[in-house]
Structures are given as C-alpha cells and as structure tokens.
Amino acid sequence: MTASARFVVPVRAARQVKDQVTRRVLDRLAENGIRVASVTQSITIHPPQPFHTVTAPTGGR
C-alpha cells in the first residue's frame, strides 16, 4: 500500500507538523493491528562542492 499526503503549513513549522502527522498515522495503524514494515522518506542529495586548500604564507615576523 502506498499513501501520500500534502498539507500547507508555515515554513518554520513544517518539520514539526510532519513529525506529528507521521506519529499519529503510525499510532492509529498500530491501534488497529496494522504493522508497518518500513517508512520511506524522500531525501535530496546535493553534489559535492569543490574543495580548495589555502596555504598560509611561511616566513614571519
């Protein structure tokens, strides 16, 4: 079974609301004897950023 949900919330509250909704859904399923094998979430992967080495000047004061 696949289920999707979309809801509109303030940007700064999105993570907390998603957590609350997920927990309530899983609790309700468990109350009715429905076991969930896994929970899938989307993950965005960004390509690695170039790495630059900066060398401090030698010699001194």
All heavy atoms as TSV, in Angstrom:
chain	resi	resn	atom	element	x	y	z
A	1	MET	N	N	0.840	-1.161	0.000
A	1	MET	CA	C	0.000	0.000	0.000
A	1	MET	C	C	0.894	1.235	0.000
A	1	MET	O	O	1.919	1.267	0.659
A	1	MET	CB	C	-0.855	-0.001	1.264
A	1	MET	CG	C	-1.718	1.215	1.385
A	1	MET	SD	S	-2.740	1.149	2.859
A	1	MET	CE	C	-1.886	2.299	3.876
A	2	THR	N	N	0.501	2.221	-0.736
A	2	THR	CA	C	1.211	3.494	-0.770
A	2	THR	C	C	0.238	4.587	-0.385
A	2	THR	O	O	-0.900	4.605	-0.847
A	2	THR	CB	C	1.744	3.780	-2.186
A	2	THR	OG1	O	2.637	2.727	-2.552
A	2	THR	CG2	C	2.479	5.088	-2.240
A	3	ALA	N	N	0.697	5.479	0.466
A	3	ALA	CA	C	-0.144	6.605	0.877
A	3	ALA	C	C	0.664	7.885	0.737
A	3	ALA	O	O	1.857	7.908	1.007
A	3	ALA	CB	C	-0.600	6.433	2.312
A	4	SER	N	N	0.008	8.937	0.297
A	4	SER	CA	C	0.649	10.247	0.175
A	4	SER	C	C	-0.230	11.283	0.817
A	4	SER	O	O	-1.460	11.146	0.832
A	4	SER	CB	C	0.845	10.616	-1.297
A	4	SER	OG	O	1.713	9.705	-1.919
A	5	ALA	N	N	0.396	12.314	1.344
A	5	ALA	CA	C	-0.362	13.414	1.946
A	5	ALA	C	C	0.343	14.721	1.643
A	5	ALA	O	O	1.571	14.783	1.634
A	5	ALA	CB	C	-0.485	13.226	3.447
A	6	ARG	N	N	-0.417	15.725	1.374
A	6	ARG	CA	C	0.122	17.073	1.175
A	6	ARG	C	C	-0.666	18.001	2.071
A	6	ARG	O	O	-1.884	17.897	2.177
A	6	ARG	CB	C	-0.011	17.509	-0.278
A	6	ARG	CG	C	0.882	16.721	-1.204
A	6	ARG	CD	C	0.744	17.244	-2.615
A	6	ARG	NE	N	1.518	16.410	-3.501
A	6	ARG	CZ	C	2.553	16.846	-4.203
A	6	ARG	NH1	N	2.909	18.107	-4.115
A	6	ARG	NH2	N	3.210	16.036	-4.982
A	7	PHE	N	N	0.040	18.899	2.709
A	7	PHE	CA	C	-0.632	19.851	3.576
A	7	PHE	C	C	0.149	21.146	3.572
A	7	PHE	O	O	1.348	21.174	3.324
A	7	PHE	CB	C	-0.793	19.310	4.999
A	7	PHE	CG	C	0.413	18.574	5.519
A	7	PHE	CD1	C	1.411	19.242	6.201
A	7	PHE	CD2	C	0.549	17.209	5.314
A	7	PHE	CE1	C	2.520	18.571	6.677
A	7	PHE	CE2	C	1.656	16.527	5.794
A	7	PHE	CZ	C	2.652	17.224	6.469
A	8	VAL	N	N	-0.546	22.239	3.828
A	8	VAL	CA	C	0.064	23.563	3.810
A	8	VAL	C	C	0.272	24.016	5.249
A	8	VAL	O	O	-0.674	24.041	6.037
A	8	VAL	CB	C	-0.822	24.574	3.055
A	8	VAL	CG1	C	-0.198	25.965	3.069
A	8	VAL	CG2	C	-1.074	24.101	1.632
A	9	VAL	N	N	1.507	24.319	5.578
A	9	VAL	CA	C	1.858	24.795	6.919
A	9	VAL	C	C	2.910	25.889	6.779
A	9	VAL	O	O	3.576	25.992	5.749
A	9	VAL	CB	C	2.412	23.657	7.812
A	9	VAL	CG1	C	1.365	22.600	8.054
A	9	VAL	CG2	C	3.648	23.042	7.223
A	10	PRO	N	N	3.086	26.685	7.817
A	10	PRO	CA	C	4.163	27.678	7.771
A	10	PRO	C	C	5.522	26.983	7.607
A	10	PRO	O	O	5.742	25.893	8.131
A	10	PRO	CB	C	4.085	28.373	9.138
A	10	PRO	CG	C	2.672	28.143	9.599
A	10	PRO	CD	C	2.281	26.815	9.031
A	11	VAL	N	N	6.435	27.612	6.885
A	11	VAL	CA	C	7.728	27.013	6.564
A	11	VAL	C	C	8.456	26.548	7.822
A	11	VAL	O	O	8.967	25.441	7.884
A	11	VAL	CB	C	8.615	28.014	5.780
A	11	VAL	CG1	C	10.018	27.475	5.605
A	11	VAL	CG2	C	7.987	28.319	4.441
A	12	ARG	N	N	8.509	27.361	8.821
A	12	ARG	CA	C	9.265	27.025	10.031
A	12	ARG	C	C	8.602	25.936	10.862
A	12	ARG	O	O	9.217	25.384	11.764
A	12	ARG	CB	C	9.492	28.267	10.876
A	12	ARG	CG	C	10.297	29.322	10.138
A	12	ARG	CD	C	11.037	30.218	11.090
A	12	ARG	NE	N	11.721	31.288	10.409
A	12	ARG	CZ	C	12.933	31.196	9.904
A	12	ARG	NH1	N	13.596	30.084	9.965
A	12	ARG	NH2	N	13.490	32.233	9.312
A	13	ALA	N	N	7.363	25.587	10.565
A	13	ALA	CA	C	6.654	24.562	11.325
A	13	ALA	C	C	6.582	23.236	10.579
A	13	ALA	O	O	6.094	22.251	11.124
A	13	ALA	CB	C	5.242	25.046	11.648
A	14	ALA	N	N	7.079	23.184	9.352
A	14	ALA	CA	C	6.903	22.000	8.503
A	14	ALA	C	C	7.475	20.737	9.126
A	14	ALA	O	O	6.831	19.686	9.125
A	14	ALA	CB	C	7.523	22.241	7.130
A	15	ARG	N	N	8.668	20.788	9.673
A	15	ARG	CA	C	9.298	19.592	10.244
A	15	ARG	C	C	8.497	19.065	11.437
A	15	ARG	O	O	8.259	17.873	11.561
A	15	ARG	CB	C	10.724	19.904	10.668
A	15	ARG	CG	C	11.476	18.691	11.156
A	15	ARG	CD	C	12.894	19.020	11.443
A	15	ARG	NE	N	13.561	19.342	10.188
A	15	ARG	CZ	C	14.852	19.423	10.022
A	15	ARG	NH1	N	15.656	19.231	11.038
A	15	ARG	NH2	N	15.370	19.712	8.858
A	16	GLN	N	N	8.073	19.969	12.304
A	16	GLN	CA	C	7.304	19.560	13.487
A	16	GLN	C	C	5.944	18.975	13.086
A	16	GLN	O	O	5.522	17.951	13.608
A	16	GLN	CB	C	7.104	20.747	14.417
A	16	GLN	CG	C	6.318	20.399	15.662
A	16	GLN	CD	C	6.112	21.601	16.561
A	16	GLN	OE1	O	6.433	22.731	16.205
A	16	GLN	NE2	N	5.565	21.364	17.726
A	17	VAL	N	N	5.281	19.601	12.134
A	17	VAL	CA	C	3.972	19.110	11.692
A	17	VAL	C	C	4.116	17.742	11.023
A	17	VAL	O	O	3.332	16.828	11.284
A	17	VAL	CB	C	3.297	20.130	10.748
A	17	VAL	CG1	C	2.049	19.540	10.111
A	17	VAL	CG2	C	2.962	21.407	11.505
A	18	LYS	N	N	5.131	17.577	10.184
A	18	LYS	CA	C	5.354	16.287	9.529
A	18	LYS	C	C	5.585	15.192	10.569
A	18	LYS	O	O	5.051	14.090	10.454
A	18	LYS	CB	C	6.548	16.377	8.581
A	18	LYS	CG	C	6.824	15.095	7.839
A	18	LYS	CD	C	7.999	15.274	6.895
A	18	LYS	CE	C	8.307	13.973	6.197
A	18	LYS	NZ	N	9.462	14.080	5.318
A	19	ASP	N	N	6.378	15.499	11.591
A	19	ASP	CA	C	6.630	14.539	12.667
A	19	ASP	C	C	5.335	14.161	13.381
A	19	ASP	O	O	5.054	12.985	13.603
A	19	ASP	CB	C	7.633	15.120	13.660
A	19	ASP	CG	C	7.907	14.185	14.815
A	19	ASP	OD1	O	8.492	13.109	14.577
A	19	ASP	OD2	O	7.531	14.521	15.954
A	20	GLN	N	N	4.529	15.153	13.729
A	20	GLN	CA	C	3.265	14.899	14.432
A	20	GLN	C	C	2.308	14.062	13.585
A	20	GLN	O	O	1.694	13.117	14.087
A	20	GLN	CB	C	2.598	16.221	14.816
A	20	GLN	CG	C	3.339	16.975	15.886
A	20	GLN	CD	C	2.766	18.362	16.123
A	20	GLN	OE1	O	1.963	18.871	15.333
A	20	GLN	NE2	N	3.187	18.996	17.199
A	21	VAL	N	N	2.187	14.397	12.309
A	21	VAL	CA	C	1.282	13.662	11.427
A	21	VAL	C	C	1.753	12.219	11.282
A	21	VAL	O	O	0.957	11.271	11.384
A	21	VAL	CB	C	1.171	14.346	10.041
A	21	VAL	CG1	C	0.465	13.462	9.040
A	21	VAL	CG2	C	0.467	15.691	10.176
A	22	THR	N	N	3.049	12.032	11.057
A	22	THR	CA	C	3.595	10.680	10.893
A	22	THR	C	C	3.360	9.844	12.138
A	22	THR	O	O	2.920	8.690	12.068
A	22	THR	CB	C	5.100	10.740	10.575
A	22	THR	OG1	O	5.271	11.487	9.368
A	22	THR	CG2	C	5.689	9.358	10.408
A	23	ARG	N	N	3.635	10.417	13.314
A	23	ARG	CA	C	3.437	9.678	14.568
A	23	ARG	C	C	1.969	9.303	14.774
A	23	ARG	O	O	1.658	8.191	15.192
A	23	ARG	CB	C	3.942	10.490	15.754
A	23	ARG	CG	C	5.445	10.586	15.803
A	23	ARG	CD	C	5.890	11.524	16.938
A	23	ARG	NE	N	7.304	11.789	16.856
A	23	ARG	CZ	C	8.239	11.044	17.437
A	23	ARG	NH1	N	7.884	9.986	18.136
A	23	ARG	NH2	N	9.505	11.372	17.323
A	24	ARG	N	N	1.060	10.225	14.477
A	24	ARG	CA	C	-0.375	9.928	14.654
A	24	ARG	C	C	-0.834	8.828	13.713
A	24	ARG	O	O	-1.583	7.935	14.101
A	24	ARG	CB	C	-1.213	11.192	14.450
A	24	ARG	CG	C	-1.054	12.170	15.610
A	24	ARG	CD	C	-1.920	13.371	15.457
A	24	ARG	NE	N	-3.308	12.980	15.663
A	24	ARG	CZ	C	-4.320	13.825	15.592
A	24	ARG	NH1	N	-4.119	15.090	15.301
A	24	ARG	NH2	N	-5.552	13.406	15.785
A	25	VAL	N	N	-0.386	8.896	12.451
A	25	VAL	CA	C	-0.777	7.862	11.487
A	25	VAL	C	C	-0.248	6.503	11.932
A	25	VAL	O	O	-0.993	5.511	11.947
A	25	VAL	CB	C	-0.278	8.219	10.067
A	25	VAL	CG1	C	-0.410	7.039	9.125
A	25	VAL	CG2	C	-1.031	9.434	9.526
A	26	LEU	N	N	1.028	6.434	12.312
A	26	LEU	CA	C	1.596	5.161	12.752
A	26	LEU	C	C	0.909	4.643	14.013
A	26	LEU	O	O	0.659	3.438	14.138
A	26	LEU	CB	C	3.103	5.308	12.980
A	26	LEU	CG	C	3.929	5.537	11.713
A	26	LEU	CD1	C	5.386	5.819	12.069
A	26	LEU	CD2	C	3.825	4.357	10.765
A	27	ASP	N	N	0.580	5.533	14.947
A	27	ASP	CA	C	-0.138	5.124	16.166
A	27	ASP	C	C	-1.519	4.561	15.825
A	27	ASP	O	O	-1.928	3.532	16.355
A	27	ASP	CB	C	-0.296	6.301	17.132
A	27	ASP	CG	C	1.002	6.682	17.820
A	27	ASP	OD1	O	1.975	5.894	17.763
A	27	ASP	OD2	O	1.048	7.789	18.408
A	28	ARG	N	N	-2.231	5.227	14.929
A	28	ARG	CA	C	-3.574	4.760	14.559
A	28	ARG	C	C	-3.517	3.417	13.843
A	28	ARG	O	O	-4.362	2.545	14.047
A	28	ARG	CB	C	-4.289	5.789	13.685
A	28	ARG	CG	C	-4.541	7.113	14.388
A	28	ARG	CD	C	-5.701	7.014	15.364
A	28	ARG	NE	N	-5.769	8.118	16.284
A	28	ARG	CZ	C	-6.239	9.327	16.025
A	28	ARG	NH1	N	-6.684	9.618	14.833
A	28	ARG	NH2	N	-6.261	10.252	16.960
A	29	LEU	N	N	-2.526	3.239	12.974
A	29	LEU	CA	C	-2.378	1.953	12.310
A	29	LEU	C	C	-2.094	0.857	13.337
A	29	LEU	O	O	-2.690	-0.222	13.285
A	29	LEU	CB	C	-1.253	2.012	11.270
A	29	LEU	CG	C	-1.519	2.882	10.037
A	29	LEU	CD1	C	-0.246	3.018	9.203
A	29	LEU	CD2	C	-2.655	2.325	9.199
A	30	ALA	N	N	-1.195	1.138	14.285
A	30	ALA	CA	C	-0.859	0.153	15.317
A	30	ALA	C	C	-2.067	-0.181	16.182
A	30	ALA	O	O	-2.283	-1.346	16.547
A	30	ALA	CB	C	0.286	0.677	16.183
A	31	GLU	N	N	-2.888	0.813	16.511
A	31	GLU	CA	C	-4.102	0.584	17.314
A	31	GLU	C	C	-5.051	-0.385	16.620
A	31	GLU	O	O	-5.823	-1.081	17.273
A	31	GLU	CB	C	-4.832	1.907	17.568
A	31	GLU	CG	C	-4.127	2.820	18.546
A	31	GLU	CD	C	-4.760	4.204	18.594
A	31	GLU	OE1	O	-5.806	4.430	17.935
A	31	GLU	OE2	O	-4.184	5.086	19.274
A	32	ASN	N	N	-4.994	-0.421	15.304
A	32	ASN	CA	C	-5.878	-1.287	14.531
A	32	ASN	C	C	-5.182	-2.558	14.051
A	32	ASN	O	O	-5.672	-3.243	13.155
A	32	ASN	CB	C	-6.458	-0.508	13.345
A	32	ASN	CG	C	-7.445	0.541	13.808
A	32	ASN	OD1	O	-8.561	0.203	14.175
A	32	ASN	ND2	N	-7.027	1.794	13.841
A	33	GLY	N	N	-4.024	-2.841	14.641
A	33	GLY	CA	C	-3.338	-4.086	14.336
A	33	GLY	C	C	-2.621	-4.113	13.003
A	33	GLY	O	O	-2.294	-5.179	12.489
A	34	ILE	N	N	-2.364	-2.962	12.437
A	34	ILE	CA	C	-1.675	-2.892	11.151
A	34	ILE	C	C	-0.216	-2.574	11.414
A	34	ILE	O	O	0.120	-1.537	11.988
A	34	ILE	CB	C	-2.309	-1.827	10.235
A	34	ILE	CG1	C	-3.776	-2.152	10.002
A	34	ILE	CG2	C	-1.529	-1.724	8.921
A	34	ILE	CD1	C	-4.545	-1.054	9.303
A	35	ARG	N	N	0.668	-3.483	11.004
A	35	ARG	CA	C	2.102	-3.289	11.198
A	35	ARG	C	C	2.709	-2.686	9.943
A	35	ARG	O	O	2.356	-3.060	8.831
A	35	ARG	CB	C	2.766	-4.623	11.513
A	35	ARG	CG	C	2.292	-5.186	12.837
A	35	ARG	CD	C	2.826	-6.565	13.117
A	35	ARG	NE	N	4.270	-6.628	12.871
A	35	ARG	CZ	C	4.938	-7.760	12.785
A	35	ARG	NH1	N	4.311	-8.914	12.902
A	35	ARG	NH2	N	6.230	-7.752	12.569
A	36	VAL	N	N	3.633	-1.776	10.147
A	36	VAL	CA	C	4.312	-1.121	9.038
A	36	VAL	C	C	5.720	-1.696	8.949
A	36	VAL	O	O	6.471	-1.696	9.918
A	36	VAL	CB	C	4.375	0.410	9.240
A	36	VAL	CG1	C	5.160	1.080	8.133
A	36	VAL	CG2	C	2.968	0.974	9.342
A	37	ALA	N	N	6.065	-2.214	7.775
A	37	ALA	CA	C	7.376	-2.829	7.592
A	37	ALA	C	C	8.472	-1.779	7.493
A	37	ALA	O	O	9.562	-1.958	8.008
A	37	ALA	CB	C	7.372	-3.702	6.345
A	38	SER	N	N	8.203	-0.685	6.818
A	38	SER	CA	C	9.191	0.381	6.698
A	38	SER	C	C	8.486	1.683	6.365
A	38	SER	O	O	7.379	1.682	5.845
A	38	SER	CB	C	10.218	0.057	5.615
A	38	SER	OG	O	9.597	0.066	4.356
A	39	VAL	N	N	9.147	2.748	6.677
A	39	VAL	CA	C	8.636	4.073	6.351
A	39	VAL	C	C	9.645	4.702	5.405
A	39	VAL	O	O	10.829	4.746	5.683
A	39	VAL	CB	C	8.488	4.934	7.622
A	39	VAL	CG1	C	8.022	6.324	7.259
A	39	VAL	CG2	C	7.518	4.285	8.597
A	40	THR	N	N	9.178	5.176	4.255
A	40	THR	CA	C	10.057	5.759	3.259
A	40	THR	C	C	9.902	7.269	3.277
A	40	THR	O	O	8.794	7.789	3.346
A	40	THR	CB	C	9.708	5.231	1.859
A	40	THR	OG1	O	9.819	3.819	1.880
A	40	THR	CG2	C	10.639	5.799	0.815
A	41	GLN	N	N	11.023	7.961	3.221
A	41	GLN	CA	C	11.010	9.408	3.123
A	41	GLN	C	C	11.885	9.810	1.948
A	41	GLN	O	O	12.842	9.133	1.606
A	41	GLN	CB	C	11.543	10.044	4.398
A	41	GLN	CG	C	10.672	9.769	5.603
A	41	GLN	CD	C	11.197	10.481	6.836
A	41	GLN	OE1	O	12.207	11.172	6.796
A	41	GLN	NE2	N	10.508	10.319	7.929
A	42	SER	N	N	11.558	10.923	1.331
A	42	SER	CA	C	12.370	11.430	0.223
A	42	SER	C	C	13.604	12.132	0.775
A	42	SER	O	O	13.527	12.845	1.761
A	42	SER	CB	C	11.579	12.427	-0.612
A	42	SER	OG	O	10.486	11.782	-1.210
A	43	ILE	N	N	14.724	11.917	0.124
A	43	ILE	CA	C	15.966	12.550	0.528
A	43	ILE	C	C	16.559	13.224	-0.702
A	43	ILE	O	O	16.626	12.636	-1.771
A	43	ILE	CB	C	16.961	11.514	1.090
A	43	ILE	CG1	C	16.380	10.859	2.327
A	43	ILE	CG2	C	18.305	12.156	1.373
A	43	ILE	CD1	C	17.218	9.721	2.854
A	44	THR	N	N	16.997	14.461	-0.543
A	44	THR	CA	C	17.640	15.184	-1.630
A	44	THR	C	C	19.135	15.167	-1.384
A	44	THR	O	O	19.597	15.527	-0.315
A	44	THR	CB	C	17.147	16.639	-1.686
A	44	THR	OG1	O	15.730	16.634	-1.848
A	44	THR	CG2	C	17.800	17.394	-2.825
A	45	ILE	N	N	19.895	14.726	-2.389
A	45	ILE	CA	C	21.347	14.664	-2.265
A	45	ILE	C	C	21.949	15.702	-3.209
A	45	ILE	O	O	21.634	15.721	-4.392
A	45	ILE	CB	C	21.863	13.254	-2.612
A	45	ILE	CG1	C	21.262	12.240	-1.644
A	45	ILE	CG2	C	23.385	13.220	-2.595
A	45	ILE	CD1	C	21.584	10.806	-1.981
A	46	HIS	N	N	22.784	16.549	-2.637
A	46	HIS	CA	C	23.440	17.576	-3.432
A	46	HIS	C	C	24.816	17.074	-3.844
A	46	HIS	O	O	25.485	16.391	-3.090
A	46	HIS	CB	C	23.589	18.866	-2.618
A	46	HIS	CG	C	22.272	19.453	-2.215
A	46	HIS	ND1	N	21.510	20.196	-3.070
A	46	HIS	CD2	C	21.581	19.370	-1.059
A	46	HIS	CE1	C	20.413	20.569	-2.451
A	46	HIS	NE2	N	20.423	20.069	-1.228
A	47	PRO	N	N	25.294	17.448	-5.049
A	47	PRO	CA	C	26.631	17.020	-5.471
A	47	PRO	C	C	27.687	17.639	-4.557
A	47	PRO	O	O	27.480	18.715	-4.008
A	47	PRO	CB	C	26.752	17.543	-6.900
A	47	PRO	CG	C	25.742	18.621	-7.009
A	47	PRO	CD	C	24.646	18.285	-6.037
A	48	PRO	N	N	28.822	16.956	-4.404
A	48	PRO	CA	C	29.877	17.503	-3.543
A	48	PRO	C	C	30.388	18.832	-4.072
A	48	PRO	O	O	30.462	19.044	-5.281
A	48	PRO	CB	C	30.960	16.437	-3.565
A	48	PRO	CG	C	30.596	15.474	-4.624
A	48	PRO	CD	C	29.172	15.701	-5.009
A	49	GLN	N	N	30.743	19.706	-3.169
A	49	GLN	CA	C	31.281	21.008	-3.533
A	49	GLN	C	C	32.791	20.886	-3.704
A	49	GLN	O	O	33.433	20.090	-3.017
A	49	GLN	CB	C	30.962	22.035	-2.440
A	49	GLN	CG	C	29.474	22.231	-2.226
A	49	GLN	CD	C	28.794	22.777	-3.463
A	49	GLN	OE1	O	29.261	23.734	-4.061
A	49	GLN	NE2	N	27.690	22.164	-3.863
A	50	PRO	N	N	33.385	21.669	-4.607
A	50	PRO	CA	C	34.833	21.601	-4.789
A	50	PRO	C	C	35.554	21.984	-3.500
A	50	PRO	O	O	35.102	22.849	-2.758
A	50	PRO	CB	C	35.128	22.596	-5.909
A	50	PRO	CG	C	33.888	23.348	-6.153
A	50	PRO	CD	C	32.754	22.639	-5.469
A	51	PHE	N	N	36.678	21.338	-3.256
A	51	PHE	CA	C	37.453	21.566	-2.050
A	51	PHE	C	C	38.699	22.356	-2.419
A	51	PHE	O	O	39.449	21.969	-3.309
A	51	PHE	CB	C	37.832	20.212	-1.432
A	51	PHE	CG	C	38.606	20.330	-0.161
A	51	PHE	CD1	C	37.975	20.671	1.016
A	51	PHE	CD2	C	39.971	20.098	-0.146
A	51	PHE	CE1	C	38.688	20.775	2.196
A	51	PHE	CE2	C	40.693	20.201	1.023
A	51	PHE	CZ	C	40.049	20.544	2.203
A	52	HIS	N	N	38.906	23.480	-1.768
A	52	HIS	CA	C	40.069	24.322	-2.038
A	52	HIS	C	C	40.944	24.368	-0.794
A	52	HIS	O	O	40.471	24.559	0.305
A	52	HIS	CB	C	39.642	25.750	-2.408
A	52	HIS	CG	C	38.788	25.806	-3.627
A	52	HIS	ND1	N	39.298	25.681	-4.899
A	52	HIS	CD2	C	37.454	25.959	-3.785
A	52	HIS	CE1	C	38.317	25.764	-5.784
A	52	HIS	NE2	N	37.183	25.925	-5.128
A	53	THR	N	N	42.250	24.203	-0.995
A	53	THR	CA	C	43.197	24.280	0.113
A	53	THR	C	C	43.840	25.657	0.101
A	53	THR	O	O	44.285	26.146	-0.935
A	53	THR	CB	C	44.292	23.197	-0.036
A	53	THR	OG1	O	43.664	21.928	-0.101
A	53	THR	CG2	C	45.251	23.234	1.113
A	54	VAL	N	N	43.880	26.271	1.253
A	54	VAL	CA	C	44.515	27.571	1.395
A	54	VAL	C	C	45.759	27.363	2.246
A	54	VAL	O	O	45.692	26.795	3.335
A	54	VAL	CB	C	43.570	28.581	2.065
A	54	VAL	CG1	C	44.260	29.910	2.272
A	54	VAL	CG2	C	42.300	28.725	1.246
A	55	THR	N	N	46.896	27.806	1.737
A	55	THR	CA	C	48.149	27.656	2.453
A	55	THR	C	C	48.559	29.004	3.034
A	55	THR	O	O	48.578	30.024	2.335
A	55	THR	CB	C	49.252	27.162	1.504
A	55	THR	OG1	O	48.803	25.960	0.875
A	55	THR	CG2	C	50.532	26.889	2.243
A	56	ALA	N	N	48.875	28.986	4.327
A	56	ALA	CA	C	49.315	30.218	4.986
A	56	ALA	C	C	50.730	30.553	4.532
A	56	ALA	O	O	51.542	29.638	4.300
A	56	ALA	CB	C	49.270	30.050	6.483
A	57	PRO	N	N	51.039	31.814	4.397
A	57	PRO	CA	C	52.396	32.188	3.981
A	57	PRO	C	C	53.417	31.765	5.034
A	57	PRO	O	O	53.131	31.769	6.216
A	57	PRO	CB	C	52.328	33.704	3.840
A	57	PRO	CG	C	51.082	34.132	4.520
A	57	PRO	CD	C	50.183	32.950	4.594
A	58	THR	N	N	54.597	31.360	4.574
A	58	THR	CA	C	55.656	30.972	5.500
A	58	THR	C	C	56.577	32.159	5.734
A	58	THR	O	O	56.507	33.158	5.021
A	58	THR	CB	C	56.461	29.777	4.947
A	58	THR	OG1	O	56.982	30.141	3.674
A	58	THR	CG2	C	55.590	28.566	4.827
A	59	GLY	N	N	57.463	32.008	6.649
A	59	GLY	CA	C	58.335	33.142	6.998
A	59	GLY	C	C	57.623	33.928	8.055
A	59	GLY	O	O	56.486	33.675	8.410
A	60	GLY	N	N	58.188	34.841	8.563
A	60	GLY	CA	C	57.437	35.506	9.595
A	60	GLY	C	C	58.084	36.741	10.110
A	60	GLY	O	O	59.020	37.263	9.557
A	61	ARG	N	N	57.565	37.085	11.149
A	61	ARG	CA	C	57.991	38.320	11.795
A	61	ARG	C	C	58.929	38.027	12.891
A	61	ARG	O	O	58.952	37.149	13.592
A	61	ARG	CB	C	56.789	39.059	12.321
A	61	ARG	CG	C	55.835	39.373	11.208
A	61	ARG	CD	C	54.635	40.053	11.745
A	61	ARG	NE	N	53.836	40.438	10.589
A	61	ARG	CZ	C	53.085	41.459	10.528
A	61	ARG	NH1	N	52.963	42.242	11.542
A	61	ARG	NH2	N	52.421	41.750	9.476
